[in-house]
């Protein structure tokens, strides 16, 4: 089955140099435009440095041999501080008496907020572990990471393991074009996610019309090719699922020309069960394409998993 329909079926000195901003001459004096509150994807280098620095910090601390407590402590001291250290200590205390080796990889991330003082990043993190007897385990988590530059690297100060709601500053209508691109893509991804992660067996045709309305090729062609099969499956399942508008999301990339963007969405979906509504998270990467009218549509949707 194509990836475009997987989700619906399943429901069934990193900051040392910032751009000074544009300037103009007024009365013979240069006037420097004020920086926006959120420099994510406005200052491309600073955004990249923050993303890379936080990725290194998370992967270094959470990749360990539990029997080598000295190395674990060294990495933690270098890359973590404040509440993040407390959180890690509590987690490590539960496993340090059991020999286990872990490898951790940040497989996707979006910089939600960025300033010269630090950054807030939504990160999809995959961790694989192995015990001496050969048993393995894999897990995926989406985490909000708060961090700041510390010399030649980044240091994490807080981890939110249950991300919800808006992660960055409110969109500024007067912000420069890169910020407007970021904010409009994020809003479009939230809307598209609310459509694409809805299932209603009693209104399957209308729901699928919604899927197609927010899609553009190649995803639109995939949807049309599998429409009847998916609609029939939805109807027979009796399923109903709705998207939680408090689902966390962050832009993970924008093109230089402002025509494409990707967004990491940690979708919270509520399904109706015998005991009442039950929430589950479905992390997805949405690829968006700018349309002639200035809006955005989804060209690809890729579920993220621990495999």
C-alpha positions in Angstrom: 0.0 0.0 0.0 1.3 3.5 -0.8 2.4 5.6 2.1 -0.2 8.3 1.3 -3.0 6.1 2.6 -1.2 4.3 5.4 -2.4 6.7 8.1 -6.1 6.6 7.3 -6.0 2.8 7.0 -4.1 2.5 10.3 -6.9 4.3 12.0 -9.0 2.0 10.7 28.8 29.1 18.8 25.9 28.2 17.3 23.9 31.4 17.7 26.8 33.9 17.5 25.9 35.4 14.1 22.4 36.4 13.4 21.4 38.4 10.3 21.0 42.1 11.3 17.9 42.5 9.1 17.2 44.7 6.2 18.2 48.3 6.4 17.2 51.5 4.6 18.3 55.1 4.6 16.1 57.7 6.3 17.4 61.2 6.5 20.9 59.9 5.7 20.9 57.4 8.6 20.7 53.6 8.2 17.6 52.2 9.9 17.9 48.5 10.9 14.6 46.6 10.8 13.9 44.9 14.1 14.4 41.2 14.3 11.2 39.1 14.5 10.6 37.4 17.9 11.1 34.0 16.3 14.2 33.6 14.1 13.4 30.0 13.1 13.9 29.6 9.4 14.5 33.4 9.1 18.1 33.0 10.0 18.9 29.8 8.1 22.3 29.2 9.5 21.2 29.7 13.1 18.3 27.4 12.6 20.5 24.7 11.1 23.0 25.1 14.0 20.3 24.8 16.6 18.8 21.8 15.0 22.2 20.1 14.6 23.4 21.0 18.1 20.2 19.7 19.8 20.3 16.5 17.8 23.9 15.9 18.9 23.1 16.6 22.6 20.1 14.2 22.6 21.8 11.4 20.7 24.9 11.7 22.9 23.2 11.5 26.2 20.6 8.9 25.3 23.0 6.6 23.6 24.8 4.7 26.4 26.0 1.5 28.0 24.3 1.4 31.4 27.2 -0.3 32.9 29.6 2.6 32.1 28.1 5.0 34.6 31.2 7.3 34.4 30.7 7.9 30.7 26.9 8.4 31.2 27.6 11.0 33.9 30.2 12.8 31.8 27.9 13.2 28.8 25.0 14.3 30.9 27.1 17.0 32.6 28.3 18.3 29.3 25.0 18.3 27.4 22.2 18.5 30.0 21.4 21.0 32.7 18.6 22.0 35.0 15.3 20.1 34.8 16.6 18.0 31.9 19.3 16.5 34.2 16.6 15.7 36.8 14.5 14.0 34.2 17.3 12.0 32.8 18.5 10.9 36.3 15.0 9.7 37.1 14.9 7.6 34.0 18.4 6.3 34.2 17.9 5.3 37.8 15.2 2.8 36.7 17.6 0.9 34.3 21.2 1.5 35.6 21.2 -1.8 37.6 20.2 -3.7 34.4 22.9 -4.1 31.7 21.6 -2.5 28.5 23.1 -0.7 25.5 21.0 1.9 23.7 21.4 3.8 20.5 19.3 6.9 20.0 18.7 8.8 16.8 16.8 12.0 16.1 15.0 11.0 12.9 13.2 14.3 12.4 12.9 17.7 14.1 11.4 21.1 13.7 12.7 24.3 15.2 9.5 25.9 16.7 11.1 28.9 18.3 14.6 30.5 18.0 16.3 33.5 19.5 19.9 34.4 20.4 19.2 33.0 23.9 18.0 29.5 22.8 15.6 27.3 20.9 12.6 25.1 21.3 12.6 22.1 19.1 10.0 19.3 18.4 12.0 16.1 17.9 11.1 12.6 16.8 13.5 10.3 18.6 14.0 6.6 17.9 15.8 4.5 20.5 17.0 0.9 20.1 18.2 -1.1 23.1 19.8 -4.5 23.5 20.5 -6.6 26.6 23.4 -9.0 27.0 21.1 -12.0 26.3 20.4 -10.5 22.8 16.9 -9.2 23.5 16.2 -6.0 21.6 13.6 -3.3 21.8 12.8 -0.2 19.7 10.6 2.8 20.6 9.7 6.2 19.1 8.9 9.3 21.1 8.2 12.9 20.1 9.6 15.3 22.6 9.8 19.1 23.0 13.4 20.0 23.7 14.4 23.4 25.2 18.1 24.2 24.8 20.6 27.0 24.6 24.1 27.5 23.2 26.9 26.7 25.6 30.3 27.5 24.1 30.9 25.2 21.1 27.8 23.0 21.7 24.2 23.1 22.8 22.9 22.3 26.3 19.4 20.9 26.9 17.5 22.4 29.9 14.1 20.8 29.6 12.3 17.8 28.0 8.5 17.8 27.5 7.5 14.2 26.9 3.8 15.1 26.3 3.9 17.9 23.8 0.6 19.8 23.2 -0.5 23.1 21.8 1.4 25.9 20.2 5.2 25.7 20.7 6.4 29.0 19.3 5.5 32.7 19.5 2.2 33.9 17.9 2.5 34.5 14.2 3.5 38.1 13.3 1.6 39.5 10.2 4.4 42.0 9.7 7.2 39.5 9.8 9.6 39.1 6.9 8.9 36.6 4.1 10.7 33.6 5.5 8.8 33.9 8.8 5.5 34.3 6.9 6.3 31.2 4.9 7.1 29.3 8.1 3.9 30.4 9.8 1.6 29.8 6.8 3.0 26.4 6.2 2.6 25.4 9.9 -1.1 26.6 9.9 -1.8 24.7 6.6 -0.2 21.6 8.0 -2.3 21.7 11.2 -5.5 22.1 9.0 -4.5 19.3 6.7 -3.6 17.1 9.6 -7.1 17.6 11.1 -8.6 16.5 7.8 -6.3 13.6 6.9 -6.4 12.1 10.4 -10.2 12.1 10.6 -12.1 8.8 10.1 -15.9 8.5 10.1 -17.4 5.2 8.8 -20.9 6.8 8.6 -19.6 9.6 6.4 -16.8 7.9 4.6 -17.3 9.4 1.2 -17.4 13.0 2.6 -14.3 12.3 4.7 -12.4 11.0 1.7 -13.5 14.1 -0.3 -11.8 16.0 2.5 -8.6 14.0 2.0 -8.5 14.9 -1.6 -9.3 18.6 -1.0 -6.1 19.1 0.9 -3.8 17.0 -1.3 -1.8 17.7 -4.4 0.2 15.3 -6.6 1.7 12.9 -6.1 -0.5 12.3 -3.0 -3.7 13.3 -4.8 -3.1 10.7 -7.5 -2.5 8.0 -4.8 -5.7 9.0 -3.0 -7.7 8.8 -6.2 -6.2 5.4 -7.1 -7.1 3.9 -3.8 -10.3 5.7 -3.0 -12.9 2.9 -3.4 -10.8 0.4 -1.5 -10.2 2.8 1.4 -13.8 4.1 1.5 -15.1 0.5 1.6 -12.7 -0.4 4.3 -13.6 2.6 6.4 -17.4 1.9 6.0 -16.9 -1.8 7.0 -14.7 -0.9 10.0 -17.3 1.2 11.7 -14.5 3.3 13.0 -14.6 6.9 14.1 -11.5 9.1 14.9 -11.0 12.8 15.3 -7.9 15.0 15.4 -7.1 16.9 18.6 -6.4 20.6 17.7 -3.8 20.7 20.6 -1.5 18.3 18.6 2.0 19.7 18.6 3.7 20.6 15.3 6.8 22.4 14.0 8.2 23.3 10.6 11.2 21.1 9.9 12.3 22.6 6.6 11.5 25.3 4.1 12.9 25.8 0.6 14.8 29.0 -0.3 12.1 30.0 -2.8 9.3 29.5 -0.3 7.5 26.9 -2.5 7.9 23.8 -0.4 8.0 23.0 3.3 8.0 20.0 5.6 6.2 19.8 9.0 6.6 17.4 11.9 3.2 16.8 13.3 2.7 14.8 16.5 -0.9 14.1 15.9 -3.2 13.2 18.8 -6.1 11.2 17.5 -9.1 10.3 19.6 -11.0 7.0 18.8 -14.2 5.8 20.2 -13.9 2.7 22.3 -16.3 0.7 24.5 -14.9 2.3 27.6 -15.0 5.8 26.1 -12.7 8.0 23.9 -9.1 6.8 23.8 -6.2 9.0 22.6 -3.2 7.8 20.6 -0.4 9.7 19.0 0.5 9.3 15.3 3.7 11.2 14.4 3.8 12.1 10.8 5.9 14.2 8.4 3.9 16.3 6.0 5.4 17.6 2.8 3.6 20.7 1.6 3.7 22.5 -1.8 2.7 26.2 -2.3 -0.2 26.6 -4.6 -0.8 29.4 -7.2 -3.3 31.1 -4.9 -0.6 31.3 -2.2 -2.1 28.5 0.0 -0.5 25.1 0.7 -1.5 21.5 0.0 0.0 18.2 1.1 2.1 16.3 -1.5 3.2 13.5 0.8 2.4 12.2 4.3 4.9 9.8 5.9 4.1 8.1 9.3 7.2 7.9 11.6 7.8 4.7 13.5 10.5 2.9 15.4 11.1 0.3 12.7 
